[in-house]
Amino acid sequence: MHAAIDALERQEFLRGLNGDYQRLRNNPELWEQYVAERREWDAPA
């Protein structure tokens, strides 16, 4: 039973994450901000 609940929670989490990511991709200005921030995090110190 716990495995089924965990699987459902994971599925719902990933569905929400995918939706958030898609909304970000659909907004060019926000997407560029995201990419710029990701570059900052990935840059060596």
C-alpha distance matrix in Angstrom:
0.0 3.8 5.4 5.2 6.4 8.7 10.0 10.8 12.5 14.3 15.4 16.8 18.4 20.1 21.2 22.8 24.4 25.8 27.3 28.9 30.3 31.7 33.4 34.9 36.2 37.7 39.8 42.4 43.6 40.2 39.3 42.5 41.7 38.3 39.9 42.7 40.3 38.4 41.7 42.6 39.4 40.0 43.7 44.8 46.0
3.8 0.0 3.8 5.4 5.1 6.0 8.5 9.9 10.5 12.1 14.1 15.3 16.3 18.1 19.8 21.1 22.2 24.0 25.7 26.8 28.2 30.0 31.6 32.8 34.3 36.0 37.9 40.4 41.3 37.8 37.0 40.0 39.1 35.6 37.3 39.9 37.3 35.4 38.8 39.4 36.2 36.9 40.5 41.5 42.6
5.4 3.8 0.0 3.8 5.5 5.0 6.0 8.6 9.8 10.4 12.1 14.2 15.1 16.3 18.1 19.9 20.7 22.1 24.2 25.6 26.5 28.2 30.2 31.3 32.4 34.3 36.4 38.7 39.9 36.5 35.3 38.3 37.7 34.1 35.5 38.3 35.9 33.7 37.0 37.9 34.7 35.0 38.7 39.8 41.2
5.2 5.4 3.8 0.0 3.8 5.4 5.1 6.2 8.6 9.8 10.5 12.3 14.1 15.3 16.4 18.4 19.8 20.9 22.5 24.3 25.5 26.8 28.7 30.2 31.3 32.9 35.1 37.6 39.0 35.7 34.6 37.9 37.4 34.0 35.4 38.4 36.3 34.2 37.5 38.7 35.7 36.1 39.9 41.2 42.7
6.4 5.1 5.5 3.8 0.0 3.8 5.4 5.1 6.1 8.5 9.8 10.6 12.1 14.2 15.2 16.5 18.2 19.8 21.1 22.6 24.2 25.7 27.1 28.6 30.1 31.6 33.6 36.2 37.3 33.9 33.1 36.4 35.6 32.3 34.1 36.9 34.5 32.8 36.3 37.1 34.2 35.0 38.7 40.1 41.4
8.7 6.0 5.0 5.4 3.8 0.0 3.8 5.5 5.1 6.1 8.5 9.9 10.4 12.2 14.1 15.4 16.2 18.1 19.9 21.0 22.2 24.1 25.8 26.8 28.3 30.1 32.0 34.4 35.4 31.9 31.0 34.0 33.2 29.7 31.4 34.1 31.7 29.7 33.2 34.0 30.9 31.6 35.3 36.6 37.8
10.0 8.5 6.0 5.1 5.4 3.8 0.0 3.8 5.5 5.1 6.1 8.6 9.8 10.5 12.1 14.2 15.1 16.2 18.3 19.9 20.8 22.3 24.3 25.6 26.6 28.4 30.6 32.9 34.3 31.0 29.8 33.0 32.5 29.0 30.4 33.4 31.4 29.2 32.6 33.8 30.9 31.2 35.0 36.5 38.1
10.8 9.9 8.6 6.2 5.1 5.5 3.8 0.0 3.8 5.4 5.0 6.2 8.5 9.9 10.4 12.3 14.1 15.2 16.5 18.4 19.8 21.0 22.7 24.4 25.6 26.9 29.1 31.8 33.2 29.9 29.0 32.4 31.9 28.6 30.4 33.4 31.4 29.6 33.1 34.3 31.6 32.3 36.1 37.9 39.4
12.5 10.5 9.8 8.6 6.1 5.1 5.5 3.8 0.0 3.8 5.4 5.2 6.1 8.6 9.8 10.6 12.2 14.1 15.4 16.5 18.2 19.9 21.2 22.6 24.2 25.8 27.6 30.2 31.2 27.8 27.1 30.4 29.5 26.3 28.3 31.0 28.8 27.2 30.8 31.7 28.9 29.9 33.6 35.4 36.6
14.3 12.1 10.4 9.8 8.5 6.1 5.1 5.4 3.8 0.0 3.8 5.5 5.0 6.1 8.5 9.9 10.3 12.1 14.1 15.2 16.2 18.1 19.9 20.9 22.2 24.2 26.1 28.4 29.5 26.1 25.0 28.2 27.6 24.1 25.7 28.6 26.5 24.5 28.0 29.2 26.3 27.0 30.7 32.5 34.0
15.4 14.1 12.1 10.5 9.8 8.5 6.1 5.0 5.4 3.8 0.0 3.8 5.5 5.2 6.1 8.6 9.8 10.4 12.3 14.2 15.2 16.3 18.4 19.9 20.9 22.4 24.8 27.2 28.8 25.6 24.4 27.8 27.6 24.3 25.8 29.0 27.3 25.3 28.7 30.3 27.8 28.2 32.0 34.1 35.8
16.8 15.3 14.2 12.3 10.6 9.9 8.6 6.2 5.2 5.5 3.8 0.0 3.8 5.5 5.1 6.2 8.6 9.9 10.6 12.3 14.2 15.3 16.7 18.5 19.9 21.1 23.2 26.0 27.2 24.0 23.3 26.8 26.4 23.3 25.3 28.3 26.5 25.1 28.7 29.9 27.6 28.6 32.3 34.5 36.0
18.4 16.3 15.1 14.1 12.1 10.4 9.8 8.5 6.1 5.0 5.5 3.8 0.0 3.8 5.5 5.2 6.1 8.6 9.9 10.6 12.2 14.2 15.5 16.6 18.3 20.0 21.7 24.2 25.2 21.7 21.0 24.3 23.6 20.4 22.4 25.2 23.2 21.7 25.4 26.5 24.0 25.1 28.8 30.9 32.3
20.1 18.1 16.3 15.3 14.2 12.2 10.5 9.9 8.6 6.1 5.2 5.5 3.8 0.0 3.8 5.4 4.9 6.0 8.5 9.7 10.3 12.0 14.1 15.1 16.2 18.1 20.2 22.5 23.8 20.6 19.3 22.6 22.4 19.0 20.6 23.7 22.1 20.3 23.7 25.3 23.0 23.6 27.3 29.6 31.4
21.2 19.8 18.1 16.4 15.2 14.1 12.1 10.4 9.8 8.5 6.1 5.1 5.5 3.8 0.0 3.8 5.5 5.2 6.2 8.7 9.9 10.6 12.4 14.3 15.3 16.5 18.9 21.6 23.2 20.2 19.2 22.8 22.8 19.8 21.5 24.8 23.5 22.0 25.4 27.1 25.2 25.9 29.6 32.2 34.0
22.8 21.1 19.9 18.4 16.5 15.4 14.2 12.3 10.6 9.9 8.6 6.2 5.2 5.4 3.8 0.0 3.8 5.4 5.1 6.2 8.6 9.8 10.7 12.4 14.2 15.4 17.1 20.0 21.1 17.9 17.4 21.0 20.6 17.8 20.1 23.0 21.5 20.5 24.1 25.4 23.7 24.9 28.4 31.0 32.5
24.4 22.2 20.7 19.8 18.2 16.2 15.1 14.1 12.2 10.3 9.8 8.6 6.1 4.9 5.5 3.8 0.0 3.8 5.4 5.1 6.1 8.6 10.0 10.6 12.3 14.3 15.8 18.2 19.2 15.9 15.0 18.4 17.9 14.8 16.8 19.8 18.2 16.9 20.5 21.9 20.1 21.1 24.7 27.3 29.0
25.8 24.0 22.1 20.9 19.8 18.1 16.2 15.2 14.1 12.1 10.4 9.9 8.6 6.0 5.2 5.4 3.8 0.0 3.8 5.5 5.1 6.1 8.7 9.8 10.4 12.2 14.6 16.8 18.6 15.7 14.3 17.8 18.2 15.1 16.6 20.0 19.1 17.6 20.9 22.9 21.4 21.9 25.4 28.3 30.3
27.3 25.7 24.2 22.5 21.1 19.9 18.3 16.5 15.4 14.1 12.3 10.6 9.9 8.5 6.2 5.1 5.4 3.8 0.0 3.8 5.4 5.1 6.2 8.6 9.8 10.5 12.8 15.7 17.3 14.6 13.9 17.7 17.9 15.5 17.5 20.7 19.9 19.1 22.4 24.2 23.1 24.0 27.4 30.4 32.2
28.9 26.8 25.6 24.3 22.6 21.0 19.9 18.4 16.5 15.2 14.2 12.3 10.6 9.7 8.7 6.2 5.1 5.5 3.8 0.0 3.8 5.4 5.2 6.3 8.7 10.0 11.1 13.9 14.9 11.7 11.4 15.1 14.8 12.3 14.8 17.7 16.7 16.2 19.7 21.1 20.1 21.5 24.7 27.7 29.2
30.3 28.2 26.5 25.5 24.2 22.2 20.8 19.8 18.2 16.2 15.2 14.2 12.2 10.3 9.9 8.6 6.1 5.1 5.4 3.8 0.0 3.8 5.5 5.1 6.2 8.7 10.2 12.2 13.7 10.8 9.3 12.9 13.2 10.4 12.1 15.4 14.8 13.8 17.0 19.0 18.1 18.9 22.1 25.3 27.2
31.7 30.0 28.2 26.8 25.7 24.1 22.3 21.0 19.9 18.1 16.3 15.3 14.2 12.0 10.6 9.8 8.6 6.1 5.1 5.4 3.8 0.0 3.8 5.3 5.0 6.1 8.9 11.2 13.5 11.3 9.9 13.6 14.7 12.5 13.9 17.3 17.4 16.6 19.4 21.7 21.2 21.8 24.8 28.2 30.2
33.4 31.6 30.2 28.7 27.1 25.8 24.3 22.7 21.2 19.9 18.4 16.7 15.5 14.1 12.4 10.7 10.0 8.7 6.2 5.2 5.5 3.8 0.0 3.8 5.5 5.1 6.6 9.9 11.5 9.3 9.1 12.9 13.4 12.0 14.2 17.1 17.1 17.1 20.0 21.8 21.6 22.8 25.6 29.0 30.7
34.9 32.8 31.3 30.2 28.6 26.8 25.6 24.4 22.6 20.9 19.9 18.5 16.6 15.1 14.3 12.4 10.6 9.8 8.6 6.3 5.1 5.3 3.8 0.0 3.8 5.4 5.4 7.7 8.9 6.1 5.6 9.3 9.8 8.2 10.5 13.3 13.3 13.5 16.3 18.1 18.2 19.4 22.0 25.5 27.1
36.2 34.3 32.4 31.3 30.1 28.3 26.6 25.6 24.2 22.2 20.9 19.9 18.3 16.2 15.3 14.2 12.3 10.4 9.8 8.7 6.2 5.0 5.5 3.8 0.0 3.8 5.5 6.6 9.2 7.8 5.5 9.0 10.8 9.4 10.3 13.5 14.4 14.0 16.2 18.7 19.0 19.5 22.1 25.7 27.7
37.7 36.0 34.3 32.9 31.6 30.1 28.4 26.9 25.8 24.2 22.4 21.1 20.0 18.1 16.5 15.4 14.3 12.2 10.5 10.0 8.7 6.1 5.1 5.4 3.8 0.0 3.8 6.2 9.1 8.6 7.6 10.8 12.7 12.2 13.4 16.2 17.3 17.4 19.5 21.8 22.4 23.0 25.4 29.1 31.0
39.8 37.9 36.4 35.1 33.6 32.0 30.6 29.1 27.6 26.1 24.8 23.2 21.7 20.2 18.9 17.1 15.8 14.6 12.8 11.1 10.2 8.9 6.6 5.4 5.5 3.8 0.0 3.8 5.6 5.5 6.0 8.7 10.1 10.5 12.1 14.2 15.4 16.3 18.3 20.1 21.1 22.2 24.3 28.0 29.6
42.4 40.4 38.7 37.6 36.2 34.4 32.9 31.8 30.2 28.4 27.2 26.0 24.2 22.5 21.6 20.0 18.2 16.8 15.7 13.9 12.2 11.2 9.9 7.7 6.6 6.2 3.8 0.0 3.8 5.6 5.0 6.1 8.7 9.8 10.4 12.1 14.2 15.1 16.3 18.4 20.0 20.7 22.3 26.1 27.8
43.6 41.3 39.9 39.0 37.3 35.4 34.3 33.2 31.2 29.5 28.8 27.2 25.2 23.8 23.2 21.1 19.2 18.6 17.3 14.9 13.7 13.5 11.5 8.9 9.2 9.1 5.6 3.8 0.0 3.8 5.4 5.3 6.4 8.8 10.0 10.7 12.5 14.4 15.5 16.9 18.8 20.1 21.3 25.1 26.3
40.2 37.8 36.5 35.7 33.9 31.9 31.0 29.9 27.8 26.1 25.6 24.0 21.7 20.6 20.2 17.9 15.9 15.7 14.6 11.7 10.8 11.3 9.3 6.1 7.8 8.6 5.5 5.6 3.8 0.0 3.8 5.4 5.0 6.2 8.6 9.8 10.6 12.3 14.3 15.4 16.7 18.3 20.0 23.7 24.9
39.3 37.0 35.3 34.6 33.1 31.0 29.8 29.0 27.1 25.0 24.4 23.3 21.0 19.3 19.2 17.4 15.0 14.3 13.9 11.4 9.3 9.9 9.1 5.6 5.5 7.6 6.0 5.0 5.4 3.8 0.0 3.8 5.4 5.0 6.2 8.6 9.9 10.5 12.3 14.3 15.4 16.3 18.3 22.0 23.7
42.5 40.0 38.3 37.9 36.4 34.0 33.0 32.4 30.4 28.2 27.8 26.8 24.3 22.6 22.8 21.0 18.4 17.8 17.7 15.1 12.9 13.6 12.9 9.3 9.0 10.8 8.7 6.1 5.3 5.4 3.8 0.0 3.8 5.3 5.0 6.0 8.5 9.7 10.5 12.4 14.3 15.1 16.4 20.2 21.8
41.7 39.1 37.7 37.4 35.6 33.2 32.5 31.9 29.5 27.6 27.6 26.4 23.6 22.4 22.8 20.6 17.9 18.2 17.9 14.8 13.2 14.7 13.4 9.8 10.8 12.7 10.1 8.7 6.4 5.0 5.4 3.8 0.0 3.8 5.5 5.1 6.2 8.6 9.9 10.7 12.5 14.3 15.5 19.1 20.1
38.3 35.6 34.1 34.0 32.3 29.7 29.0 28.6 26.3 24.1 24.3 23.3 20.4 19.0 19.8 17.8 14.8 15.1 15.5 12.3 10.4 12.5 12.0 8.2 9.4 12.2 10.5 9.8 8.8 6.2 5.0 5.3 3.8 0.0 3.8 5.5 5.2 6.1 8.6 10.0 10.7 12.2 14.3 17.9 19.2
39.9 37.3 35.5 35.4 34.1 31.4 30.4 30.4 28.3 25.7 25.8 25.3 22.4 20.6 21.5 20.1 16.8 16.6 17.5 14.8 12.1 13.9 14.2 10.5 10.3 13.4 12.1 10.4 10.0 8.6 6.2 5.0 5.5 3.8 0.0 3.8 5.4 5.0 6.2 8.7 9.9 10.4 12.2 15.9 17.8
42.7 39.9 38.3 38.4 36.9 34.1 33.4 33.4 31.0 28.6 29.0 28.3 25.2 23.7 24.8 23.0 19.8 20.0 20.7 17.7 15.4 17.3 17.1 13.3 13.5 16.2 14.2 12.1 10.7 9.8 8.6 6.0 5.1 5.5 3.8 0.0 3.8 5.4 5.1 6.4 8.9 9.9 10.6 14.4 15.8
40.3 37.3 35.9 36.3 34.5 31.7 31.4 31.4 28.8 26.5 27.3 26.5 23.2 22.1 23.5 21.5 18.2 19.1 19.9 16.7 14.8 17.4 17.1 13.3 14.4 17.3 15.4 14.2 12.5 10.6 9.9 8.5 6.2 5.2 5.4 3.8 0.0 3.8 5.4 5.1 6.4 8.7 10.0 13.4 14.3
38.4 35.4 33.7 34.2 32.8 29.7 29.2 29.6 27.2 24.5 25.3 25.1 21.7 20.3 22.0 20.5 16.9 17.6 19.1 16.2 13.8 16.6 17.1 13.5 14.0 17.4 16.3 15.1 14.4 12.3 10.5 9.7 8.6 6.1 5.0 5.4 3.8 0.0 3.8 5.4 5.1 6.1 8.6 12.0 13.8
41.7 38.8 37.0 37.5 36.3 33.2 32.6 33.1 30.8 28.0 28.7 28.7 25.4 23.7 25.4 24.1 20.5 20.9 22.4 19.7 17.0 19.4 20.0 16.3 16.2 19.5 18.3 16.3 15.5 14.3 12.3 10.5 9.9 8.6 6.2 5.1 5.4 3.8 0.0 3.8 5.4 5.0 6.0 9.8 11.9
42.6 39.4 37.9 38.7 37.1 34.0 33.8 34.3 31.7 29.2 30.3 29.9 26.5 25.3 27.1 25.4 21.9 22.9 24.2 21.1 19.0 21.7 21.8 18.1 18.7 21.8 20.1 18.4 16.9 15.4 14.3 12.4 10.7 10.0 8.7 6.4 5.1 5.4 3.8 0.0 3.8 5.5 5.3 8.6 9.5
39.4 36.2 34.7 35.7 34.2 30.9 30.9 31.6 28.9 26.3 27.8 27.6 24.0 23.0 25.2 23.7 20.1 21.4 23.1 20.1 18.1 21.2 21.6 18.2 19.0 22.4 21.1 20.0 18.8 16.7 15.4 14.3 12.5 10.7 9.9 8.9 6.4 5.1 5.4 3.8 0.0 3.8 5.6 8.1 9.2
40.0 36.9 35.0 36.1 35.0 31.6 31.2 32.3 29.9 27.0 28.2 28.6 25.1 23.6 25.9 24.9 21.1 21.9 24.0 21.5 18.9 21.8 22.8 19.4 19.5 23.0 22.2 20.7 20.1 18.3 16.3 15.1 14.3 12.2 10.4 9.9 8.7 6.1 5.0 5.5 3.8 0.0 3.8 6.4 9.0
43.7 40.5 38.7 39.9 38.7 35.3 35.0 36.1 33.6 30.7 32.0 32.3 28.8 27.3 29.6 28.4 24.7 25.4 27.4 24.7 22.1 24.8 25.6 22.0 22.1 25.4 24.3 22.3 21.3 20.0 18.3 16.4 15.5 14.3 12.2 10.6 10.0 8.6 6.0 5.3 5.6 3.8 0.0 3.8 6.3
44.8 41.5 39.8 41.2 40.1 36.6 36.5 37.9 35.4 32.5 34.1 34.5 30.9 29.6 32.2 31.0 27.3 28.3 30.4 27.7 25.3 28.2 29.0 25.5 25.7 29.1 28.0 26.1 25.1 23.7 22.0 20.2 19.1 17.9 15.9 14.4 13.4 12.0 9.8 8.6 8.1 6.4 3.8 0.0 3.8
46.0 42.6 41.2 42.7 41.4 37.8 38.1 39.4 36.6 34.0 35.8 36.0 32.3 31.4 34.0 32.5 29.0 30.3 32.2 29.2 27.2 30.2 30.7 27.1 27.7 31.0 29.6 27.8 26.3 24.9 23.7 21.8 20.1 19.2 17.8 15.8 14.3 13.8 11.9 9.5 9.2 9.0 6.3 3.8 0.0
